């Protein structure tokens, strides 16, 4: 997990790209009636809009709130793996309705019903995508990018979790 502000920014960017792309692919597939090879390319068109929004929301609002919420059910002495899952789950619980609202306003016929339907369709996929794919992949990429710095931090007895 990130040990510095710079590492946290990089981690957030990687996570946002992976999560947003996966969710856009899912939503394009829903709106076009299925997944084709073209679905993956079509999803790229929304990335320049949705990725910066996700990064800003995550970095400045959601991360801190999700961590506080996660520690209402977790203790700092719990296994770091379970703390990570709890924080990830809380992030999805906050980001999914927010990003669904933004996507509804930008890309759909905006209405309360459309937003609720979008959120309802996205929530299960976002949670599964985060816990089983995006989270592990982001942590793998992050560990490989910052291998030396993380090893030095562990050797010095500094952990951030």
Backbone as CSV, one residue per row, in Angstrom:
resi,resn,N_x,N_y,N_z,CA_x,CA_y,CA_z,C_x,C_y,C_z
1,UNK,0.838,-1.186,0.000,0.000,0.000,0.000,0.885,1.252,0.000
2,UNK,0.360,2.369,-0.481,1.163,3.592,-0.576,1.702,4.039,0.777
3,UNK,2.944,4.519,0.754,3.602,4.995,1.970,3.794,6.510,1.963
4,UNK,3.720,7.133,0.780,3.926,8.580,0.656,2.764,9.185,-0.134
5,UNK,2.670,10.523,-0.109,1.628,11.205,-0.886,1.798,10.916,-2.375
6,UNK,3.058,10.953,-2.858,3.316,10.673,-4.270,2.853,9.264,-4.633
7,UNK,3.197,8.302,-3.817,2.762,6.931,-4.066,1.239,6.834,-4.051
8,UNK,0.599,7.560,-3.149,-0.858,7.536,-3.064,-1.490,8.107,-4.336
9,UNK,-0.888,9.169,-4.872,-1.392,9.750,-6.122,-1.278,8.723,-7.250
10,UNK,-0.137,8.070,-7.359,0.076,7.072,-8.413,-0.888,5.904,-8.238
11,UNK,-1.041,5.427,-7.015,-1.957,4.324,-6.723,-3.388,4.700,-7.126
12,UNK,-3.803,5.904,-6.779,-5.153,6.377,-7.102,-5.356,6.459,-8.612
13,UNK,-4.359,6.938,-9.328,-4.460,7.040,-10.788,-4.601,5.651,-11.413
14,UNK,-3.767,4.708,-10.979,-3.836,3.344,-11.521,-5.205,2.733,-11.236
15,UNK,-5.661,2.856,-9.995,-6.957,2.288,-9.611,-8.089,2.925,-10.411
16,UNK,-8.056,4.240,-10.554,-9.121,4.931,-11.285,-9.180,4.469,-12.736
17,UNK,-8.036,4.350,-13.364,-8.013,3.914,-14.765,-8.619,2.522,-14.903
18,UNK,-8.197,1.601,-14.058,-8.683,0.217,-14.156,-10.171,0.123,-13.810
19,UNK,-10.585,0.767,-12.730,-11.990,0.714,-12.332,-12.889,1.380,-13.366
20,UNK,-12.521,2.580,-13.784,-13.361,3.323,-14.721,-13.466,2.587,-16.048
21,UNK,-12.359,2.089,-16.561,-12.419,1.387,-17.841,-13.331,0.162,-17.744
22,UNK,-13.153,-0.616,-16.703,-13.988,-1.800,-16.531,-15.461,-1.463,-16.424
23,UNK,-15.779,-0.420,-15.696,-17.179,-0.046,-15.525,-17.764,0.570,-16.797
24,UNK,-16.941,1.299,-17.546,-17.436,1.835,-18.816,-17.699,0.696,-19.797
25,UNK,-16.787,-0.272,-19.867,-17.011,-1.438,-20.739,-18.335,-2.096,-20.362
26,UNK,-18.558,-2.288,-19.089,-19.799,-2.903,-18.603,-21.021,-2.097,-19.033
27,UNK,-20.976,-0.783,-18.850,-22.116,0.054,-19.194,-22.338,0.150,-20.703
28,UNK,-21.267,0.176,-21.475,-21.417,0.154,-22.936,-22.071,-1.164,-23.349
29,UNK,-21.627,-2.263,-22.747,-22.214,-3.576,-23.062,-23.702,-3.597,-22.714
30,UNK,-24.068,-3.004,-21.576,-25.485,-2.943,-21.200,-26.294,-2.133,-22.216
31,UNK,-25.731,-1.015,-22.650,-26.492,-0.136,-23.544,-26.527,-0.634,-24.990
32,UNK,-25.568,-1.481,-25.374,-25.543,-1.983,-26.751,-26.068,-3.409,-26.861
33,UNK,-26.401,-4.006,-25.734,-26.982,-5.339,-25.767,-25.988,-6.480,-25.693
34,UNK,-24.745,-6.195,-25.407,-23.766,-7.269,-25.255,-22.348,-6.780,-25.489
35,UNK,-21.404,-7.696,-25.283,-19.991,-7.381,-25.456,-19.534,-7.873,-26.819
36,UNK,-18.955,-6.961,-27.592,-18.305,-7.313,-28.856,-16.899,-6.742,-28.808
37,UNK,-16.105,-7.021,-29.808,-14.768,-6.422,-29.862,-14.849,-4.906,-29.861
38,UNK,-15.866,-4.350,-30.500,-16.022,-2.898,-30.573,-16.312,-2.277,-29.210
39,UNK,-16.891,-3.037,-28.295,-17.230,-2.528,-26.962,-16.000,-1.955,-26.266
40,UNK,-14.868,-2.625,-26.396,-13.655,-2.203,-25.698,-13.118,-0.886,-26.245
41,UNK,-13.247,-0.682,-27.535,-12.848,0.586,-28.129,-13.824,1.703,-27.814
42,UNK,-15.112,1.373,-27.855,-16.143,2.368,-27.554,-15.979,2.902,-26.133
43,UNK,-15.548,2.051,-25.228,-15.383,2.455,-23.828,-14.288,3.510,-23.665
44,UNK,-13.338,3.526,-24.567,-12.231,4.483,-24.456,-12.682,5.934,-24.620
45,UNK,-13.808,6.156,-25.278,-14.267,7.522,-25.538,-14.664,8.266,-24.266
46,UNK,-15.145,7.563,-23.263,-15.552,8.211,-22.013,-14.395,8.353,-21.020
47,UNK,-13.307,7.661,-21.265,-12.183,7.665,-20.317,-11.636,9.063,-20.024
48,UNK,-11.406,9.925,-21.031,-10.845,11.255,-20.718,-11.741,12.110,-19.828
49,UNK,-13.016,11.798,-19.790,-13.941,12.544,-18.936,-14.036,11.902,-17.558
50,UNK,-14.255,10.589,-17.536,-14.568,9.911,-16.285,-13.349,9.626,-15.398
51,UNK,-12.187,9.371,-15.981,-11.004,9.079,-15.153,-10.605,10.279,-14.292
52,UNK,-10.470,11.486,-14.859,-10.122,12.619,-13.974,-11.164,12.864,-12.880
53,UNK,-12.438,12.690,-13.213,-13.486,12.866,-12.202,-13.289,11.848,-11.074
54,UNK,-13.044,10.597,-11.441,-12.845,9.548,-10.429,-11.613,9.829,-9.573
55,UNK,-10.543,10.279,-10.194,-9.306,10.575,-9.452,-9.553,11.683,-8.438
56,UNK,-10.191,12.755,-8.868,-10.444,13.890,-7.980,-11.359,13.483,-6.825
57,UNK,-12.451,12.792,-7.139,-13.364,12.331,-6.081,-12.661,11.426,-5.080
58,UNK,-11.944,10.450,-5.611,-11.266,9.475,-4.760,-10.225,10.147,-3.878
59,UNK,-9.386,10.945,-4.488,-8.246,11.506,-3.767,-8.653,12.534,-2.718
60,UNK,-9.635,13.381,-3.041,-9.961,14.488,-2.158,-11.151,14.243,-1.221
61,UNK,-12.008,13.289,-1.549,-13.204,13.099,-0.722,-13.368,11.663,-0.244
62,UNK,-13.424,10.746,-1.178,-13.869,9.381,-0.875,-12.873,8.585,-0.044
63,UNK,-11.587,8.696,-0.337,-10.589,7.880,0.371,-10.651,8.067,1.884
64,UNK,-10.675,9.301,2.328,-10.699,9.571,3.773,-12.012,9.091,4.406
65,UNK,-13.112,9.391,3.749,-14.416,8.987,4.283,-14.556,7.464,4.300
66,UNK,-14.117,6.801,3.231,-14.198,5.339,3.165,-13.341,4.695,4.256
67,UNK,-12.180,5.254,4.504,-11.305,4.720,5.551,-11.972,4.858,6.918
68,UNK,-12.575,6.020,7.175,-13.285,6.213,8.450,-14.434,5.218,8.581
69,UNK,-15.197,5.041,7.514,-16.313,4.095,7.553,-15.824,2.658,7.760
70,UNK,-14.737,2.297,7.091,-14.201,0.937,7.227,-13.793,0.660,8.671
71,UNK,-13.240,1.663,9.336,-12.795,1.458,10.712,-13.938,1.544,11.722
72,UNK,-15.160,1.695,11.242,-16.299,1.525,12.153,-16.609,0.042,12.330
73,UNK,-16.127,-0.788,11.405,-16.333,-2.239,11.508,-15.025,-3.005,11.662
74,UNK,-13.901,-2.331,11.460,-12.587,-2.973,11.571,-11.808,-2.308,12.706
75,UNK,-10.806,-3.027,13.209,-9.885,-2.476,14.194,-8.508,-2.392,13.548
76,UNK,-7.682,-1.444,13.953,-6.335,-1.343,13.389,-5.510,-2.619,13.574
77,UNK,-5.894,-3.444,14.556,-5.162,-4.686,14.808,-5.643,-5.848,13.948
78,UNK,-6.733,-5.648,13.183,-7.218,-6.711,12.296,-6.206,-6.957,11.177
79,UNK,-6.354,-8.093,10.533,-5.438,-8.442,9.440,-5.475,-7.373,8.361
80,UNK,-4.322,-6.907,7.901,-4.272,-5.865,6.872,-5.082,-6.218,5.623
81,UNK,-5.099,-7.486,5.269,-5.860,-7.937,4.107,-7.344,-7.615,4.266
82,UNK,-7.894,-7.863,5.451,-9.307,-7.596,5.694,-9.597,-6.103,5.799
83,UNK,-8.633,-5.351,6.317,-8.774,-3.894,6.344,-8.830,-3.361,4.916
84,UNK,-7.972,-3.881,4.057,-7.970,-3.486,2.648,-9.314,-3.790,1.998
85,UNK,-9.858,-4.975,2.258,-11.171,-5.337,1.696,-12.259,-4.403,2.214
86,UNK,-12.210,-4.069,3.500,-13.228,-3.192,4.086,-13.154,-1.795,3.468
87,UNK,-11.950,-1.271,3.322,-11.791,0.057,2.716,-12.246,0.027,1.262
88,UNK,-11.863,-1.003,0.530,-12.269,-1.130,-0.876,-13.784,-1.197,-1.010
89,UNK,-14.417,-1.936,-0.127,-15.876,-2.044,-0.154,-16.525,-0.693,0.119
90,UNK,-16.013,0.038,1.088,-16.564,1.355,1.398,-16.337,2.334,0.250
91,UNK,-15.190,2.237,-0.409,-14.935,3.097,-1.568,-15.978,2.838,-2.649
92,UNK,-16.256,1.572,-2.927,-17.279,1.237,-3.921,-18.641,1.779,-3.479
93,UNK,-18.961,1.634,-2.201,-20.253,2.118,-1.694,-20.410,3.632,-1.856
94,UNK,-19.322,4.360,-1.857,-19.376,5.809,-2.036,-19.220,6.222,-3.506
95,UNK,-18.285,5.578,-4.192,-17.998,5.964,-5.579,-19.088,5.534,-6.545
96,UNK,-19.678,4.382,-6.341,-20.644,3.853,-7.306,-21.861,4.767,-7.482
97,UNK,-22.525,5.189,-6.418,-23.660,6.089,-6.647,-23.236,7.441,-7.219
98,UNK,-22.073,7.916,-6.789,-21.592,9.207,-7.271,-21.227,9.159,-8.753
99,UNK,-20.441,8.159,-9.135,-20.047,8.032,-10.539,-21.247,7.672,-11.413
100,UNK,-22.193,6.913,-10.879,-23.413,6.595,-11.628,-24.227,7.860,-11.887
101,UNK,-24.276,8.742,-10.901,-24.978,10.014,-11.076,-24.295,10.858,-12.154
102,UNK,-22.991,10.953,-12.075,-22.247,11.752,-13.057,-22.436,11.172,-14.457
103,UNK,-22.326,9.859,-14.590,-22.516,9.219,-15.895,-23.940,9.415,-16.404
104,UNK,-24.909,9.354,-15.506,-26.307,9.580,-15.896,-26.490,10.995,-16.436
105,UNK,-25.903,11.962,-15.747,-26.028,13.353,-16.177,-25.307,13.616,-17.496
106,UNK,-24.173,12.976,-17.703,-23.357,13.246,-18.893,-23.739,12.419,-20.116
107,UNK,-24.145,11.168,-19.910,-24.263,10.248,-21.033,-25.646,9.642,-21.234
108,UNK,-26.596,9.952,-20.352,-27.919,9.342,-20.451,-28.991,10.410,-20.411
109,UNK,-30.231,9.990,-20.517,-31.369,10.884,-20.326,-31.523,11.077,-18.817
110,UNK,-31.071,12.230,-18.290,-31.030,12.394,-16.834,-32.414,12.393,-16.181
111,UNK,-32.550,11.548,-15.178,-33.731,11.535,-14.315,-33.365,10.749,-13.067
112,UNK,-34.148,10.926,-12.035,-33.907,10.193,-10.793,-33.982,8.690,-11.048
113,UNK,-34.994,8.262,-11.801,-35.157,6.837,-12.102,-33.987,6.265,-12.881
114,UNK,-33.486,7.026,-13.852,-32.336,6.560,-14.639,-31.111,6.413,-13.753
115,UNK,-30.914,7.382,-12.842,-29.783,7.301,-11.932,-29.903,6.083,-11.012
116,UNK,-31.071,5.878,-10.428,-31.266,4.731,-9.528,-31.037,3.423,-10.279
117,UNK,-31.543,3.324,-11.496,-31.330,2.107,-12.286,-29.850,1.926,-12.617
118,UNK,-29.192,2.994,-13.014,-27.760,2.918,-13.340,-26.969,2.482,-12.116
119,UNK,-27.245,3.102,-10.984,-26.580,2.747,-9.729,-26.848,1.289,-9.382
120,UNK,-28.101,0.870,-9.467,-28.459,-0.512,-9.145,-27.793,-1.531,-10.050
121,UNK,-27.675,-1.201,-11.317,-27.006,-2.111,-12.256,-25.496,-2.117,-12.035
122,UNK,-24.948,-0.979,-11.653,-23.491,-0.855,-11.499,-22.960,-1.411,-10.184
123,UNK,-23.749,-1.318,-9.117,-23.240,-1.665,-7.785,-22.682,-3.092,-7.683
124,UNK,-23.422,-4.107,-8.089,-22.858,-5.463,-7.961,-21.591,-5.638,-8.803
125,UNK,-21.612,-5.106,-10.016,-20.438,-5.236,-10.883,-19.246,-4.476,-10.319
126,UNK,-19.486,-3.269,-9.807,-18.391,-2.470,-9.251,-17.739,-3.181,-8.067
127,UNK,-18.557,-3.777,-7.214,-18.005,-4.473,-6.053,-17.196,-5.695,-6.474
128,UNK,-17.743,-6.478,-7.367,-17.018,-7.661,-7.862,-15.760,-7.246,-8.606
129,UNK,-15.881,-6.259,-9.487,-14.734,-5.785,-10.272,-13.624,-5.288,-9.349
130,UNK,-13.992,-4.524,-8.312,-13.013,-3.980,-7.380,-12.315,-5.068,-6.569
131,UNK,-13.096,-5.933,-5.942,-12.520,-6.917,-5.021,-11.771,-8.040,-5.726
132,UNK,-12.240,-8.445,-6.893,-11.643,-9.616,-7.546,-10.675,-9.294,-8.672
133,UNK,-10.731,-8.084,-9.235,-9.839,-7.798,-10.352,-9.083,-6.481,-10.185
134,UNK,-9.798,-5.364,-10.155,-9.135,-4.056,-10.155,-8.231,-3.855,-8.945
135,UNK,-8.727,-4.206,-7.761,-7.914,-4.056,-6.556,-6.643,-4.881,-6.600
136,UNK,-6.744,-6.206,-6.820,-5.526,-7.016,-6.891,-4.582,-6.579,-8.015
137,UNK,-5.118,-6.233,-9.180,-4.258,-5.804,-10.289,-3.559,-4.484,-9.958
138,UNK,-4.285,-3.552,-9.380,-3.679,-2.273,-8.997,-2.567,-2.484,-7.977
139,UNK,-2.816,-3.318,-6.988,-1.779,-3.570,-5.973,-0.560,-4.259,-6.585
140,UNK,-0.772,-5.165,-7.529,0.347,-5.829,-8.216,1.171,-4.810,-9.004
141,UNK,0.515,-3.984,-9.785,1.220,-2.956,-10.566,1.957,-2.014,-9.628
142,UNK,1.282,-1.571,-8.574,1.877,-0.646,-7.618,3.111,-1.242,-6.955
143,UNK,2.989,-2.497,-6.491,4.142,-3.158,-5.852,5.330,-3.250,-6.807
144,UNK,5.075,-3.518,-8.067,6.157,-3.618,-9.038,6.771,-2.259,-9.358
145,UNK,5.959,-1.222,-9.401,6.480,0.127,-9.667,7.334,0.648,-8.515
146,UNK,6.932,0.338,-7.291,7.585,0.896,-6.109,8.293,-0.170,-5.277
147,UNK,8.748,-1.228,-5.917,9.369,-2.355,-5.217,10.495,-1.909,-4.286
148,UNK,11.424,-1.100,-4.777,12.578,-0.690,-3.966,12.167,0.201,-2.800
149,UNK,11.290,1.164,-3.071,10.858,2.071,-2.008,10.069,1.332,-0.933
150,UNK,9.200,0.412,-1.337,8.411,-0.343,-0.359,9.295,-1.269,0.464
151,UNK,10.281,-1.889,-0.179,11.213,-2.762,0.543,12.007,-1.961,1.566
152,UNK,12.457,-0.769,1.184,13.206,0.086,2.105,12.329,0.523,3.273
153,UNK,11.078,0.833,2.979,10.149,1.252,4.027,9.897,0.127,5.022
154,UNK,9.735,-1.090,4.527,9.517,-2.252,5.394,10.768,-2.533,6.218
155,UNK,11.938,-2.414,5.584,13.199,-2.652,6.289,13.398,-1.652,7.424
156,UNK,12.890,-0.432,7.251,13.004,0.594,8.278,11.887,0.511,9.319
157,UNK,10.985,-0.465,9.156,9.928,-0.680,10.130,8.729,0.221,9.951
158,UNK,8.594,0.867,8.779,7.443,1.758,8.518,6.414,0.993,7.692
159,UNK,5.211,0.926,8.225,4.106,0.358,7.459,2.941,1.319,7.528
160,UNK,2.157,1.347,6.457,1.008,2.254,6.386,-0.249,1.447,6.179
161,UNK,-0.802,0.911,7.209,-2.077,0.184,7.109,-2.617,-0.131,8.448
